[in-house]
Amino acid sequence: MSQTYFPGSSKISSPALMEASTSGEKQLKVEDVQGAYIEQKDRLLNALGATTTLLQDLRAFSSNDWVVRYPQLKDYSDDKTKEVTASQDSKSSRRKSARRSLSFADDASFQADVVVNSSRKGITRSITLATIPDESTEPESAEDDEERLVTPSEANDFHVFRLDLKLGSHGSSSSPASLVTQLEKSSIANLLDARISSAMSHIDKLRLRVQDTSSKVLVTGDLNAGKSTFVNAILGRNVMPVDQQPCTTAFCEVHDARDNDGKEELHILKEGVSYDISDDSTFTRAKVSDLEQFVSENENEQQMLKVYLSDARPSTESLLSNGVVDISLIDAPGLNRDSVKTTAVFARQEEIDVVVFVVSAENHFTLSAKDFLFTASNEKAYLFIVVNKYDQIRDKAKCRRLILEQIKQLSPRTFDDAEDLVHFVDSATAFQNSTPSFNDLESALRSFVLVKRAKSKLTPATTYLAHLLSDVDLLVGANAIVAQAELEKARTDLDRSRPVLEKMKNGREALEESLESVEDAGASRTRMRTKEVLTGALDRVGSGKLGVEAPNLRLPTYPGFFGIWDYARDVRKVLLASLDIAVKLAESEARVTTSEGVNKITRLGEDHLPEGIERSRRVFMPEAMFSVDNRRKSRRLSNGAIVAGGTLGLGLGLAQRPDMLETTFFDIFDVQHQFLVHFTDGSKGADAEDTALTALSFASLGLGALTMVGGKTLGIRGLIEGIVRVSDLIGNESARKWAVPVISTVIVGTVAYHILELPSTIPRTVGRRICASLTKETEGRSEETFVEAHAMRISREVRKVLRLASWDLKERHRGAMEERGREVQNAEAVEKSAQRAVEKFHDIQTKAGEVRETACLVEAA
């Protein structure tokens, strides 16, 4: 065969450097082998350093900028894949197997169909979103299909970053429901970070192993497989204790005696102390011949032994004394003993370069052997397998076929190179007499350990590095998909939210101005209309008419002279009631105006509030306006203004207020008004009537008293007082001159007045006096008049309702704008973070590709 084990170097794969074999192929020069090895080693060391930097960068980015999430890949449409018939093209089936369902352990709601492309050996992996064109345009050539696509397990699983997030005993549960999706994102990120940190530590140990010039060969296998016999045969002397019963319980590490100044010795290492050959305190010296006795006496204890031996054979035949590389041969205890875990850990230690696994041809691979080989092959890739006791098998062909089938499943790389790495021998026979099969084994082992050091020593590190970079590809590829999805979602959210926010910002001032306009217009209109209604009502009342027409309200019928007092009181009550109805009419119109204002505010809300914002649930109830409680509040705030309820605070109208219903003599005989009308220019108001107290007024008072009859006439005392006043007037000389004509005129006018004018005069008189009392200003404060007080009260109530509706809309607008602002800020932050993550993940993928080129991992596949 001819195969290069120095990947990436074109000169190494040339015919001058083909691998040597016992079949007569051209032998390699030591200088050429060493030069190629050093070249590959330097490239690998550089790649290991670059990978460490790459992982540090990834950890820092995950810690500070973006929480790297742990992806999970499942086969897509398993049922559909099972339905593919045998007649269908096999490449089409393989293309379907590349389609996966991507999710994350911390977010099971995220689902995406992806396509995983990879080299056949899983050296590189790329993950992209699956689309119909992608699936239909995949390469159909068998060569490309084999290069790009891998088995579902190779594509789905991590090699190094794998986290066990399943429930159940021994992780047996595999259903999606068993995944630990309850873990927080940060918790899974911490687990992943710990795994990355562990990988970095492993790389540091790999670097030390690659830099180490020596090679360590571990010989292990099941109990009674013949490991010690095989080691003795390799050494060419009986050193390791051999028995039909398991006897090797210690790790015996065999070195060339030249490492111990040429002395053959047994060094028994002390537990808990680091071994130093120059420090006798770290070990106990013994003779090599004492090894069997020591092992027998301490078979229940696990010991670490260093055995230094001399090999007198030529360097071309000896493995220990080969003249090229320092070799140490380690004989380990059997796997299916109590030391299973110890051996597995030891096999994975970074100091082991080559694993020689001895299996009995009689028993094949046990469960413990399969577990060990599967674990070791993840890093080592190539294992040297010795099938011992083969000469005792009768059906050798069947035995070979079964064992090779098992090796193909456990270590595919070893199976691919089975001609050099899998040997069927009988160590016991070979130790006694040299056999061709064992000679081939020795030659292949020497070639694997010495000549093919790039394969035996560097390939484990290369394999681990390839798996690690493949995991990085899968990890950052899946996270790049998430980052891209979040980036697109953030941009979509910004496209939706940002225009809405700008529109709300630009329309905020216009909305506030519109709301103020609605408030001012409603209050002003109500104030003016209230003044108009009440002023008109007062004018009509001042003329002796009803303030407003009402179906059940009319002036009382004149009852005659003797019922004149009751008539005046009833007229006053009806006129006051008409004013109360006028107030209610003004309030009703104010309710209509308020409803219109509220509707305008609602329409403004529809125009300025974005979709998705809950509208106000407040329901305007016009009948709730101007309630008794509101009237009482208005009374308290107006400091005694003449409003509904008045100063008594009864919450009643004018027609129910005793002070307004009180009837006086001047409601019938308003002589003062008549005097002002006939003897003045009539321009003086109600105040002039109060100050014009002349003799005429006293005279009219007396004469009026004399004419009063009926239930409300004055008593005898009033009559006597009137006579006295008249006599006083007569006693005055000047008064006597005009007394007779005046008195005669008054008597005649009074009689005519009572008979003819009282029915129509009393309503005007009462109405005039009501108007005078309601329009009278208090200390010059015009706002406390009847009309002004009601106009202020009603407009204030309207403004209060409109302002409440405006405030509610303003708050909703402000809250909506703040919410949209937060959405925009969050979306901008997500966009920035996602954009940075996408760029970072692509950069990491690029750097991972550069590391592969540095170590020539692609060609190594």
TORMARDO-300495 format. One record per residue (C-alpha): residue in one letter; x, y, z. Coordinates in steps of 0.25 Angstrom, whole numbers, plus 5000, padded with zeros to 4 digits. Layout:
N
AXYZ
...
//
This chain:
861
M500050005000
S500450144998
Q499850255007
T500450385013
Y500250415028
F500850555027
P499550625022
G499750765015
S501150745010
S501250714996
K502750674997
I502350575007
S501350504999
S502350494987
P502850354983
A504250384990
L503550385004
M502550265002
E502350185015
A503250055016
S502649915018
T503249775019
S502749745005
G503949814999
E503549954997
K504650064997
Q505150095011
L505050235016
K506250315021
V506250355036
E506650495032
D505450505023
V504450455033
Q504950545044
G504950665035
A503450635031
Y503050605045
I503650735050
E503050815039
Q501650755042
K501950775057
D502250925056
R500950945047
L500150865058
L500750945069
N500351075062
A498951025060
L498850985074
G499251125079
A498351195069
T497151105073
T497451145088
T497351295084
L496051265076
L495351195088
Q495851305097
D495151405087
L493951325087
R493851315102
A494051465104
F492951495093
S492051405100
S492251465114
N492251605110
D491451625097
W490551505093
V490151385101
V490551265092
R489451165092
Y489551015091
P488950965078
Q488250825076
L488050765063
K487050655060
D486750575047
Y485750645039
S484550575034
D484950435039
D483650375035
K483750435021
T485250375020
K484750235024
E483750245013
V484850255003
T484750124995
A485950044990
S485650084976
Q485950234978
D487250294976
S488250274988
K488850414986
S487450474988
S487250395001
R488650445005
R488250585002
K487050575010
S487850525022
A488650665022
R487350735025
R487250755040
S486250825050
L487050925059
S486650965073
F487251005086
A487250945099
D486851075106
D485751105096
A485050995090
S484051095083
F485151125073
Q485051035062
A485751045048
D486050955037
V487550955033
V488450875024
V489750825030
N490950805020
S492150745024
S493350665019
R493250515020
K494150505032
G493450625039
I494750715038
T493850835034
R492350865036
S491550975031
I490050995035
T489151085027
L487651105027
A486851005018
T486151065006
I485450994995
P486451044985
D487650994994
E487050854994
S486850844980
T488150904975
E489050814984
P490150744976
E489750614971
S491050554967
A491450434976
E492850504979
D492250634984
D491150554991
E492250474999
E493050595001
R491950685007
L490950595014
V491150515026
T490350415034
P489250475043
S490050445056
E491350515050
A490550635046
N489750655058
D490650625070
F491750705076
H493050635078
V493650725089
F492550815093
R491550715095
L490650735107
D489750635114
L488450705116
K487550585116
L486750525128
G486650385132
S487550275137
H488850285130
G488350385120
S487450275114
S486350375110
S486450435097
S485050495095
P484950645093
A484150655106
S485250595114
L486150715110
V486550805121
T485850925115
Q485550985129
L487051015130
E487251165128
K488051215116
S489151265126
S489251125132
I489451055119
A490351155115
N491151135127
L491250985124
L491651015110
D492751115115
A493251005125
R493350905113
I494151015105
S495051045116
S495350895118
A495650885103
M496650995105
S497350925116
H497350795108
I497950875096
D499050925106
K499350775110
L499350735095
R500350845092
L501250785103
R501050645097
V501450695083
Q502650765088
D503050645095
T504150565087
S503750435093
S502650345090
K501750265100
V501050135096
L499950085105
V499649935104
T498249895110
G497149805107
D496149705115
L496649615126
N497349485121
A497549545107
G499049525107
K499449665109
S500649625118
T501049515108
F500949615097
V501849715104
N502949605107
A502849565092
I503149705088
L504249725098
G504849585094
R504949545109
N504149495120
V503949615129
M502449635131
P501749525141
V500949435133
D499949335138
Q498649275134
Q497949355144
P497949515144
C499249555150
T499549695145
T498849795154
A499949905153
F500250005142
C501649955138
E502350065129
V503550005122
H504750095118
D506150075112
A507150055122
R507950165116
D506950265123
N507450205136
D508950215134
G508950075127
K508450005140
E507249905139
E506349945151
L504949945156
H504450075162
I503250065171
L502650205170
K502150265183
E500650305184
G500450455184
V501850495180
S502250535166
Y503250445160
D504650495158
I505750395154
S506850475160
D506150485174
D506150355181
S505050405191
T504050395180
F504150245178
T504650115183
R505750035176
A505649885174
K506149785164
V505449745151
S505349605156
D504549645168
L503449695159
E502649565159
Q502749555174
F502349695176
V501149695167
S500649565173
E500749625187
N500049755184
E499049695174
N497949775182
E498649905181
Q498749995169
Q500250025167
M501050115157
L502350045153
K503550085145
V504349975139
Y505650005132
L506149895123
S507349875113
D507049815099
A508249755093
R507649745080
P507949835068
S507249965067
T506549915055
E505849805063
S505749875076
L504549965080
L505150015093
S506550035087
N506250085073
G507250195071
V506150295067
V505150325078
D505050305093
I503950195095
S503250155107
L502350035107
I501250035118
D500549895122
A499249935128
P498249845136
G497049775130
L495849865126
N494749775132
R495349785146
D495149895157
S496149975149
V495250005137
K495150155140
T496550165143
T496950105130
A495950195122
V496450315129
F497850275126
A497550245112
R497050385110
Q498250455117
E498950545108
E500350475110
I499850345103
D500250345088
V499950205083
V498850105089
V499149965086
F497849885089
V498049735092
V496749655089
S496549505091
A496149435078
E495349345087
N494449455093
H494549565083
F494149705089
T493449715102
L492549825106
S493649895114
A494549875102
K493549945093
D493350055102
F494850075104
L495150075089
F493950165086
T494550265096
A495950255091
S495650265077
N495050405078
E496450455080
K497350355076
A496650325063
Y497650215060
L497750095069
F498749985068
I497949855071
V498549715074
V497649595072
N498349495081
K498149345082
Y497749345068
D498549215065
Q497549145074
I496349175066
R495849075056
D494949165047
K495949275045
A495249335034
K493949355042
C494749405054
R495449515045
R494149555038
L493449575052
I494549645058
L494749745046
E493249775046
Q493349815061
I494549895058
K493849965047
Q492750015056
L493750045068
S494850115061
P494550145046
R495950205044
T496650085049
F495749995040
D496150075028
D497650045031
A497349905036
E498549845028
D499549925036
L498749935049
V498049805052
H498849685054
F498449535057
V499549465064
D499849375076
S500749445085
A501149315093
T501549245081
A502349365076
F503049375089
Q503549235088
N503849235073
S503749355063
T502649345054
P502349425041
S501049485046
F501749535059
N502949595051
D501949665042
L501349725055
E502649765060
S503049835048
A501649905046
L501749945061
R503150005059
S502750075047
F501450125053
V502250175065
L503550225059
V503450245044
K501950285044
R502050375056
A501250485049
K500150375050
S500350315064
K500850435071
L500250555064
T498950495058
P498350485072
A498550635074
T498150665060
T496850585061
Y496550655074
L496750785067
A495950755055
H494750705064
L494950835072
L494850925060
S493750845055
D492950875068
V493351015066
D492751015052
L491450955057
L491351045069
V491651175063
G490851135050
A489551105059
N489751235067
A489951315054
I488651265049
V488051315062
A488751445062
Q488351465047
A486851435051
E486951535063
L487551635054
E486451625043
K485351625054
A486051745060
R486051815047
T484551775044
D484251825058
L484951955055
D484251975042
R482951955049
S483252035062
R484152155057
P483152215048
V482052205058
L482952275068
E483352385059
K481852405055
M481452415070
K482652505073
N482252595062
G480752595065
R480952615080
E480852765079
A479752765070
L478952675078
E479152755091
E478752885083
S477552805078
L477152765092
E477252905097
S476452955086
V475352855089
E475352895103
D475353045101
A474353035090
G473452945099
A473553035111
S473453165103
R472253115095
T471553075108
R471853205115
M471253285104
R470053195102
T469753195117
K469853345117
E468953355105
V467953265111
L467853325125
T467953465121
G466753445112
A466053375123
L466353485132
D465853585122
R464553515120
V464353495135
G464653645137
S463453675127
G462553585136
K462653465127
L463153325129
G464653315127
V464453195117
E463253125112
A462952995119
P461752895117
N461352895132
L461753035136
R460853155134
L460553285142
P459453275152
T458053335150
Y457753465157
P456853425169
G456253565171
F456653675181
F456453605193
G457453495189
I458453585184
W459553545194
D459453405190
Y459453445176
A460753515177
R461453395184
D460953295174
V461453385163
R462853395169
K462853245171
V462553225156
L463453325151
L464653265160
A464253125155
S464353175140
L465753225143
D466053085149
I465653025136
A466453125129
V467653075137
K467352925134
L467152965119
A468553025119
E469152905126
S468452815116
E469052885105
A470452885112
R470252735113
V470052725098
T471252815096
T472152725105
S471652605098
E472152665085
G473452705091
V473652565097
N473352505083
K474452595077
I475452555087
T475152415084
R475352435069
L476652505072
G477052385080
E476752295068
D477552385059
H478752395068
L478852265076
P479552155068
E478952015066
G479051915078
I478852025088
E477651995097
R476652115095
S476052175107
R474952095114
R474352215121
V472852235117
F472352375117
M470952395124
P470452525122
E469352515133
A470452505143
M470852645140
F470252755150
S469952665161
V469552715175
D470952685180
N471552765168
R470652875171
R471052875186
K472452885182
S472152995173
R471553075184
R472653055193
L473653095183
S472853225179
N472853275193
G471353305194
A471053335179
I469653325175
V469553185169
A468653075170
G468653045184
G469053185188
T469653225201
L468853125209
G469453005202
L468252935200
G468452885186
L467152935182
G466653035171
L466153175173
A464753125174
Q465053045186
R465853155194
P465053215205
D465853345204
M465453365189
L464053325192
E463853425202
T462753525198
T462753675202
F461853795201
F462653845189
D462353725181
I460953795180
F461153945182
D462553975176
V462354125178
Q463854145177
H463854095163
Q462654175159
F463354305165
L464654275158
V463954255145
H463054375145
F463954475152
T465354435148
D465954405134
G465754255138
S467254225136
K467554195150
G467554045154
A467153965166
D468154045175
A467354175172
E466054105177
D466754075190
T467154215193
A465954295188
L465254295201
T464454425200
A463154475207
L462454425195
S462854285198
F462354295212
A461054355208
S460854245198
L461254145209
G460154205218
L459154205207
G459454065203
A459254025217
L457954085218
T457454015205
M457953875209
V456753785213
G456653635213
G457453525220
K458753605219
T458253745223
L459053825234
G458553825248
I458053945256
R459353985261
G459854005246
L458554085244
I458854175256
E460254195252
G459754235238
I458754335244
V459854395253
R460754415241
V459654485233
S459354575245
D460754615245
L460754645231
I459454735233
G460054805244
N461154855235
E460754995229
S461454965216
A460854825215
R459454875217
K459554955204
W459754835195
A459254725204
V457854725199
P458054715184
V459154615186
I458354525195
S457154535186
T458054495174
V458654385181
I457354335186
V456754335172
G457954275166
T458054165176
V456654125174
A456854115159
Y458154045161
H457553935169
I456353915161
L456953925147
E458553895147
L458853805158
P458653665150
S459653715140
T460553795149
I460853695160
P461553595150
R462353715145
T462653765158
V463053635164
G463853595152
R464553735152
R464953715167
I465453565164
C466253625153
A466753735162
S467153635173
L467853535163
T468653635155
K469053715167
E470653705169
T471253675182
E472353785185
G472553805170
R472853655167
S472053635155
E472353485154
E471453465166
T470153505159
F469153395155
V469553395140
E471053395142
A471053295154
H470353195146
A471153225133
M472353205141
R471853075148
I471353015135
S472553045127
R473452995138
E472752865139
V472852855124
R474352885124
K474552785135
V473952675127
L474652705115
R475952725122
L475852585128
A475652525115
S476752605109
W477652565121
D477352415119
L477652425104
K478952505107
E479352395117
R479052285107
H479852355096
R481052385106
G480952235110
A480852185096
M482052275092
E482952235103
E482552085100
R482952105085
G484152175090
R484552065098
E484251965087
V485152045077
Q486252055088
N486151905090
A486151875075
E487351965073
A488051895084
V487751755078
E488051805064
K489451855069
S489651725077
A489151635066
Q489951705055
R491251695064
A490951545067
V490751515052
E492051585048
K492751515060
F492251375057
H492651395042
D494051445047
I494151315056
Q493751225044
T494851295035
K495851285046
A495551135048
G495751115033
E497051185034
V497451095046
R497150965037
E497951015026
T499151045036
A499050905041
C498650845027
L497450775034
V496650775021
E497650685014
A497850605026
A496450555025
//
